[in-house]
Amino acid sequence: ATLDGYHFTDITSDLMAKWIDRVVVMPTGSGNAYALAGYRGVGKSHFLAAFGAILSQPDLRAKLKDSHVFASAERLIRRHYPVVHVRRGTKGSLIDELKTGVAATFEVPTDSVGNTPAEIVKFTSDKGGAGPSILIIDTDIERESRVNRDDGSLLSEIAKAAEGTNVFVAVALDDDVAAADGRNSGIATSYQIDYL
C-alpha cells in the first residue's frame, strides 16, 4: 500500500534510484550513513517507507511504475534485505527505540541485541548476513509534534558504529535534529545529507 500510494516526481525518482544504487554498490564491510533533510511535511517519511518496501519486498519491485526506479531496483539481489524501522518518539530514548526495532525485525528478545550503538549495530550487521541490513530511523508517523529531546549525538554514534559493518543507515532529519550546529553538529560530519 505504501508503494502503491507513492507518486514519483522527477526529483523523487532520481533520489530513490540514487539511494537504491547506494545499497547495490555498497561493498561488504563498508557501512554507510545517509540522511534525508527537508521541511516538515515534504514527504521524507513516505520516501523512506517506500525505500524500505522496495528493499524488503522483492515481489514488489516488478510492479514499480517508474522506469528509472525500476531499473535501479532490478540491480538489487533477489532476496529481501532486512529492514529495521526505528520509530523516534515511541520510547523514552533513541537507544530503546533502536533496540525495539532491531528485536522486532529479527524476532529476538530486546535484551539480546546489545545496549550501546556499537553493540546494536554489530548485532544488526551479523544477523543480516552477507548483504546489507537497512536501518531506517524516522519520527513515528503517529506523532503530530516534534520529539522533544537531543538525539543528534546518538545519531552520530550510530553512523560511526556502522563503519566497517554491513549496515546502511538512513535517517530522516526532522526539525529537532536537522540543525547542523551546536550539539547536532556531528550529524553534518557523520551523514551524507540529501535534500527533499
C-alpha positions, 0 to 999 in steps of 0.5 A: 500500500505504501508503494502503491500510494507513492507518486514519483516526481522527477526529483523523487525518482532520481533520489530513490534510484540514487539511494537504491544504487547506494545499497547495490554498490555498497561493498561488504564491510563498508557501512554507510550513513545517509540522511534525508533533510527537508521541511516538515511535511515534504514527504521524507517519511513516505520516501523512506517507507517506500525505500524500505518496501522496495528493499524488503519486498522483492515481489514488489519491485516488478510492479514499480511504475517508474522506469528509472526506479525500476531499473535501479531496483532490478540491480538489487539481489533477489532476496529481501534485505532486512529492514529495521524501522526505528520509530523516534518518539515511541520510547523514552530514548533513541537507544530503546527505540533502536533496540525495539526495532532491531528485536522486532525485525529479527524476532529476538528478545530486546535484551539480546541485541546489545545496549550501546550503538556499537553493540546494536549495530554489530548485532544488526550487521551479523544477523543480516548476513552477507548483504546489507541490513537497512536501518531506517530511523524516522519520527513515528508517523503517529506523532503530530509534534516534534520529539522533544529531546537531543538525539543528534549525538546518538545519531552520530554514534550510530553512523560511526558504529556502522563503519566497517559493518554491513549496515546502511543507515538512513535517517530522516532529519526532522526539525529537532535534529536537522540543525547542523550546529551546536550539539547536532553538529556531528550529524553534518560530519557523520551523514551524507545529507540529501535534500527533499 
